Amino acid sequence: MARIELTSEIEEKCCVARGIKGEPAPIPQEGLWTKAKEIKDISGLTHGCGCCAPQQGTCKLTLNIKEGIIQEALVETIGCSGMTHSAAMAGEILPGKTLLEALNTDLVCDAINVAMRELFLQVVYGRTQTAFSENGLPVGAGLEDLGKGLCSMTGTIHSTKQKGVRYLSLTEGYILEMGLDKNDEVIGYKFVNLGKVMDAIKKGVDAKEAYEKNIGTYGRFAEAVKVIDPREA
């Protein structure tokens, strides 16, 4: 460590003994109350969200941290094609780094960098998802956010004053049709779960069969008096 220099004004002053030394406030971490003094004292699984400067895209970043080291990273982006490639690079960069290293590493995309900053604040202040979970969550738990199809939960909705709303994709999947009642109000929709379709195709199921077996409906779709394709009508 470099020698600490003092100004002449400070050098000439007398010493006053330090009395009370404030301790860090204990924070909840994986079922324990911890007084964190160093990066290695930080553990937990949590999320951070961030936008890029023009706010064209956003990132949800999930990290599983054990004793200051990132063990698992889930990088989800939406809104910008370049962000997906940035996410691929960040996914290679993050595991194995200390939390402080990650905070000071260029994660390629502004939105991912901002998500890292927000996540850092969550974890160092004891606001993680696993604050009160004994031993936290095992490495791999981040995938649980994606569901069985291992696809990010996204919702894509477009609407105009003139023509109303169009559901394009929701948690269930890609929207095929919207069901309307006699007043042209939405009462349900038909969807296909693309994650399950691809899983079936990989296992050798015929593509048409895989597609048809993973179509479902939500709401009162069966009662619809009018059905529209949200991408065409």
Backbone torsions as a table, in degrees:
resi	resn	phi	psi	omega
1	MET	NA	134.1	-178.8
2	ALA	-65.5	150.2	178.8
3	ARG	-64.5	133.9	179.7
4	ILE	-83.6	122.7	-179.8
5	GLU	-92.6	144.4	177.5
6	LEU	-116.1	148.4	173.6
7	THR	-71.2	160.8	-178.7
8	SER	-61.7	-33.1	178.9
9	GLU	-62.6	-40.0	179.7
10	ILE	-75.0	-39.7	179.7
11	GLU	-55.3	-36.9	-174.3
12	GLU	-81.3	-11.5	-177.2
13	LYS	-79.5	153.6	175.1
14	CYS	-80.3	162.7	-179.5
15	CYS	-89.0	137.8	173.4
16	VAL	-114.7	126.4	-177.0
17	ALA	-63.2	140.7	178.9
18	ARG	-83.2	129.4	-178.9
19	GLY	-92.6	-102.4	-178.0
20	ILE	-66.7	130.6	175.4
21	LYS	-111.0	110.5	-177.9
22	GLY	-65.0	133.7	176.9
23	GLU	-96.3	153.4	175.6
24	PRO	-61.7	141.7	175.2
25	ALA	-68.8	137.9	179.6
26	PRO	-66.7	138.7	177.8
27	ILE	-117.5	147.6	178.4
28	PRO	-75.7	127.4	178.9
29	GLN	-142.9	113.4	175.0
30	GLU	48.1	47.8	175.4
31	GLY	84.7	3.5	-179.9
32	LEU	-124.1	160.8	171.4
33	TRP	-103.2	118.7	-171.6
34	THR	-120.3	135.8	171.1
35	LYS	-95.8	96.2	-174.1
36	ALA	-80.0	121.4	178.5
37	LYS	-116.7	-22.3	-179.7
38	GLU	-135.4	163.0	-179.4
39	ILE	-57.5	-34.5	-179.0
40	LYS	-66.8	-11.2	178.8
41	ASP	-85.0	-1.9	-174.4
42	ILE	-101.1	128.2	174.7
43	SER	-141.3	155.2	175.5
44	GLY	148.4	160.8	173.4
45	LEU	-113.6	128.4	178.4
46	THR	-158.3	179.1	-174.9
47	HIS	-123.5	156.5	172.6
48	GLY	-142.5	145.2	178.9
49	CYS	-123.0	142.2	-179.9
50	GLY	-150.7	155.9	177.2
51	CYS	-115.8	156.9	174.0
52	CYS	-80.6	172.6	-175.4
53	ALA	-56.6	-47.8	177.9
54	PRO	-79.0	1.4	-179.4
55	GLN	54.6	37.2	178.1
56	GLN	-84.7	-24.9	-179.0
57	GLY	-143.9	165.1	-179.2
58	THR	-139.5	159.1	-179.3
59	CYS	-131.7	138.1	168.1
60	LYS	-111.3	118.9	-177.8
61	LEU	-112.4	129.8	177.2
62	THR	-118.5	126.1	177.7
63	LEU	-124.7	140.7	172.9
64	ASN	-110.6	111.7	-172.2
65	ILE	-112.9	131.7	177.0
66	LYS	-126.6	119.2	179.2
67	GLU	50.3	45.7	174.4
68	GLY	84.0	-8.4	-177.6
69	ILE	-105.8	131.6	177.3
70	ILE	-73.8	118.0	-179.5
71	GLN	-97.7	-25.8	-173.9
72	GLU	-150.1	139.4	178.1
73	ALA	-135.0	134.7	172.8
74	LEU	-122.4	118.0	-177.3
75	VAL	-114.8	115.4	179.7
76	GLU	-119.5	128.8	-179.0
77	THR	-128.3	157.5	178.8
78	ILE	-152.2	143.6	170.2
79	GLY	104.1	-12.3	-176.7
80	CYS	-148.9	128.3	-176.9
81	SER	-64.7	-38.0	-179.4
82	GLY	-65.1	-27.1	-178.4
83	MET	-64.4	-30.2	-178.5
84	THR	-65.2	-38.7	178.1
85	HIS	-72.1	-34.9	175.1
86	SER	-62.7	-39.6	179.0
87	ALA	-62.8	-38.9	178.8
88	ALA	-61.7	-42.1	179.4
89	MET	-68.6	-42.6	179.4
90	ALA	-62.1	-36.7	179.0
91	GLY	-61.9	-31.1	176.7
92	GLU	-80.5	-32.8	-174.4
93	ILE	-73.6	-43.4	-165.0
94	LEU	-70.4	-50.0	-175.8
95	PRO	-59.4	134.4	179.4
96	GLY	96.2	-15.3	178.2
97	LYS	-84.5	153.1	170.8
98	THR	-73.4	160.4	179.8
99	LEU	-58.7	-38.5	-180.0
100	LEU	-69.8	-40.1	175.8
101	GLU	-58.8	-46.0	-178.0
102	ALA	-62.7	-38.6	180.0
103	LEU	-63.6	-31.9	-176.7
104	ASN	-104.8	19.6	177.6
105	THR	-105.8	139.7	175.7
106	ASP	-73.0	111.1	-179.2
107	LEU	-93.1	27.0	168.6
108	VAL	78.4	-44.6	-174.5
109	CYS	-118.3	137.5	179.7
110	ASP	-53.7	-43.9	-176.0
111	ALA	-62.7	-38.0	179.4
112	ILE	-71.1	-39.4	177.0
113	ASN	-61.2	-43.4	179.9
114	VAL	-66.7	-39.4	177.4
115	ALA	-61.6	-38.7	177.7
116	MET	-62.3	-41.9	179.4
117	ARG	-63.8	-45.2	-179.1
118	GLU	-66.4	-38.3	177.7
119	LEU	-65.2	-41.1	178.3
120	PHE	-56.0	-44.6	179.7
121	LEU	-63.1	-39.8	179.0
122	GLN	-61.3	-46.7	-170.8
123	VAL	-76.5	-37.9	-177.4
124	VAL	-77.1	-15.7	175.7
125	TYR	-100.3	10.7	175.5
126	GLY	72.1	33.2	-179.6
127	ARG	-109.3	31.3	-177.2
128	THR	-75.9	166.1	176.8
129	GLN	-68.9	-21.2	-175.8
130	THR	-109.4	22.3	-175.9
131	ALA	-54.2	-38.4	-175.4
132	PHE	-114.4	18.0	178.4
133	SER	-99.0	117.1	-177.3
134	GLU	-57.8	125.1	-178.6
135	ASN	67.1	7.4	177.3
136	GLY	68.1	-148.4	180.0
137	LEU	-119.6	147.5	-178.9
138	PRO	-68.1	158.1	175.3
139	VAL	-62.7	129.0	-175.0
140	GLY	113.4	-15.3	-178.0
141	ALA	-65.2	-23.9	179.8
142	GLY	-59.6	-28.3	-179.1
143	LEU	-67.2	-19.3	-177.8
144	GLU	-62.4	-25.2	177.9
145	ASP	-64.8	-19.8	-173.7
146	LEU	-90.9	-15.5	-177.5
147	GLY	79.3	-177.3	-173.7
148	LYS	-65.1	-30.6	-178.7
149	GLY	-82.0	-1.8	-177.5
150	LEU	50.9	47.1	175.8
151	CYS	-124.6	141.6	178.7
152	SER	-61.5	143.6	176.9
153	MET	-79.2	108.0	-178.5
154	THR	-125.1	150.5	174.2
155	GLY	-128.1	125.9	179.7
156	THR	-124.6	112.8	-176.6
157	ILE	-127.8	134.3	175.1
158	HIS	-126.0	138.0	179.3
159	SER	-147.9	152.9	175.6
160	THR	-133.0	155.1	176.8
161	LYS	-62.8	-36.8	-175.1
162	GLN	-74.0	-38.7	-171.6
163	LYS	-120.1	-1.4	176.6
164	GLY	83.2	-162.0	-170.9
165	VAL	-93.7	150.6	172.6
166	ARG	-132.3	119.8	174.6
167	TYR	-84.6	123.2	-178.8
168	LEU	-105.2	-41.2	172.9
169	SER	-154.7	144.9	179.1
170	LEU	-138.6	-177.7	-176.6
171	THR	-51.6	-39.4	-177.0
172	GLU	-66.7	-29.4	179.3
173	GLY	146.5	-157.8	-178.9
174	TYR	-73.9	125.5	-176.9
175	ILE	-81.5	123.4	179.6
176	LEU	-90.6	-44.6	-177.0
177	GLU	-146.3	149.3	172.9
178	MET	-110.4	136.8	178.9
179	GLY	-98.9	130.6	-179.4
180	LEU	-116.8	150.5	176.2
181	ASP	-91.5	-169.8	-176.5
182	LYS	-65.0	-18.4	177.9
183	ASN	-96.4	9.9	-177.5
184	ASP	63.6	27.2	175.9
185	GLU	-96.8	144.3	-177.4
186	VAL	-69.2	128.7	177.0
187	ILE	-124.3	-1.0	178.8
188	GLY	171.1	179.9	179.9
189	TYR	-156.5	159.5	175.1
190	LYS	-108.9	138.6	-175.9
191	PHE	-137.8	163.9	170.3
192	VAL	-126.5	132.9	179.8
193	ASN	-86.1	101.3	-174.0
194	LEU	-66.8	-32.7	178.1
195	GLY	-61.2	-45.3	179.4
196	LYS	-68.9	-34.1	177.4
197	VAL	-61.2	-47.5	-178.2
198	MET	-66.8	-36.8	177.1
199	ASP	-60.9	-42.6	-179.4
200	ALA	-66.9	-42.5	179.7
201	ILE	-62.2	-40.8	179.0
202	LYS	-62.4	-27.4	-179.9
203	LYS	-87.5	3.4	175.7
204	GLY	101.1	1.6	178.4
205	VAL	-71.7	139.2	177.5
206	ASP	-56.6	139.4	-175.0
207	ALA	-57.9	-43.1	-179.3
208	LYS	-64.5	-42.7	179.1
209	GLU	-65.5	-42.5	179.3
210	ALA	-61.2	-40.9	179.0
211	TYR	-63.7	-50.0	-175.5
212	GLU	-67.1	-33.0	-178.5
213	LYS	-75.8	-13.7	-177.4
214	ASN	-114.5	26.1	173.1
215	ILE	-95.1	137.1	178.5
216	GLY	-143.0	175.9	178.0
217	THR	-130.7	159.9	179.2
218	TYR	-136.1	146.9	178.9
219	GLY	76.5	-146.7	-178.1
220	ARG	-101.4	43.5	-176.9
221	PHE	-56.5	-37.8	-178.1
222	ALA	-63.6	-21.9	-179.0
223	GLU	-92.0	0.2	-175.6
224	ALA	-62.2	137.9	176.1
225	VAL	-95.9	-9.4	178.6
226	LYS	-149.0	136.6	179.8
227	VAL	-123.5	132.7	179.8
228	ILE	-129.2	151.9	172.3
229	ASP	-87.4	116.2	-174.2
230	PRO	-65.0	-16.3	179.9
231	ARG	-93.6	-13.9	-176.2
232	GLU	-116.9	-43.1	-173.2
233	ALA	-90.2	NA	NA
